[in-house]
Amino acid sequence: MNYSEYKEIRKKLTRVVISTDMALHAEHMKKMKAITQNDSFDVSDQENKLFLMEMCLHTSDLTNPSKLWFESYKWSCLVNEEFFVQGDRELELGIPVNNLTDRKSTNLATSQLGFINFVVKPTIEVFRDYLPKVQINCDNLISNIKKWETMKQE
């Protein structure tokens, strides 16, 4: 590819990666809901294609809780440990510790259920409305929610 093509692809890829920023989540959800309610959405339009790429990556970035339980649980523990290391460092620096990064007060099941119910589930469901094959993720998510709820009660 020539330099001009390279720059254009890099620009698009950068935009797609930046779209995983949760600061853009509400805007993405609003736009995706509008798309699922619009029969005239033109998937051949370049801007629309780019948005769908953004939404694919953003949704993928959030879907750990919709994987099979053994994978989802393992990665939830790893991510939580990363948060705790951040909280430990904040304590060392005398910085206020966020609730999710405080290993003494955070309950993994409770934090996962909050993340799932307020972020993951609505995102996967709206994406499924556009791409029905995502239903398998929704099914896994429902199963995992039940497991987290059981763990929360223990």
N, C-alpha and C positions, 0 to 999 in steps of 0.2 A: 504494500500500500504506500501511497505517497504521503508526504508530510501533512498535507491538508486533510486527508482522510484519517490519518493517525490522530490529529488534533481533535477532529470531530468525534471520533470514537472515544477518545480519552475524556472529552467533555461530557459525553453521555454517561459513560461509566462512573465518572465522578459524581454526577447528579444522582445516579441510581444508588450509589453507596451512601451518599449524604442523606438520602431519603429514609435510611434506617434510624435517623435521629428521632427520638420520641417527641421532640418539640414539634415535629411535623405530623404526628399521629392523628390528631383531631381533624386537621385539614384533609389528610389522606382518607380517613374514614368517611367524612362528609362527601368527598368526591366519589369514592367507591360506591357508597349507597346510592348516589344519584345515577351512576352508571348502571347499576343493577335494576333500576326502575325506568331505564330509558331504552326502549327497543331500537332506537335509531343511533345508538352509539357506534361510531365508525372506527373499527379496529384498524383500518388501513391508514388512518390519519397518523402521521409521524409523532405528533405530540401525545396522542392517545396511546400509541404503542409504548412510548417512553414512560408514560404514567403507569401502564400495566407492568412494565419491567420494574419500576420503583415499588409498586405494590407487591409484586412477587417477592422481591428481596426483603422488603419490610416484613411481610407476613412470615417468610421463612425465618427471619431473624427472631421472631417471637414464638415459633412453634415447638420449642422443646417440650412444653407440657402436653403436646398432642402426639408425641411419639409413643411407641410401646413403653409400658411402665418401666421395665428394667433400664432402658436408655434414659427415659425422662427423669427418673429418680436419681440415677447416677449423676447426670448433668446438673440437676437442681442442687445437689449436694456440693458439687464442684463450684458452681456459680456462687452459692451461698458462702462457701469458704473464702472465695475471692472478696466478697463483701465484708466478711469478718476481718480479713487481713487489713482492709481499708479502715474499718472501725478501730482495730487495734492501733494502727498508725495514727489515727486522729486522736485517740486517747493519749498516746505518747507525746503528741504535739500540743495537747491541751485544747484541741478543737472540739466543739460540740459533736457528739456522735449521733448520726442519723439512726432512727429506729431500726431500719433494715440492716444496718452494719454493726449493730451492738450484739455481740455473741451471747451476752448474759441475758438479754431480754427477748431476742427474736425466736419465734417458734417457726420452724421451717414449713410445717403444714399450713399454718395460718397465713404466712407471707405468700406461699404458693397459691393458696386459694384466692387471696385478694388479687394477685397478679392475673390469675386465670380468669376470674369472674369479671374484672374490670377492664382488662386489656386483651388477653389472648382470645377468649371465647367470642367476644363481639367481632374481633378482627377476622378470625377464621370463618365465622359464620357469614360475614359479608363477602368474603372472598369466595366461599363456597356457593353463594348465590350467583356469582359470576362463573365459577368453574366447579361444577357439581362433583368432579372427582375428588375434591377436597373433603367430601363427606367422611372418608376414612379417618381423616384427622379429627373431625368432629366426634366421631364414635370413640376414638382413642381418648380424646379429651374428657368425654363424659365418664368413661371408665376410670380414668386417672383422678378425676374430681372425687369420685366415690372413695378411692383409696386414700386420698389426702384427707377427706372428711373423717374417715375411720382413724387415721393417724392422729388427727387433731383431738379426737375424743379420748385417746389413750393417755 
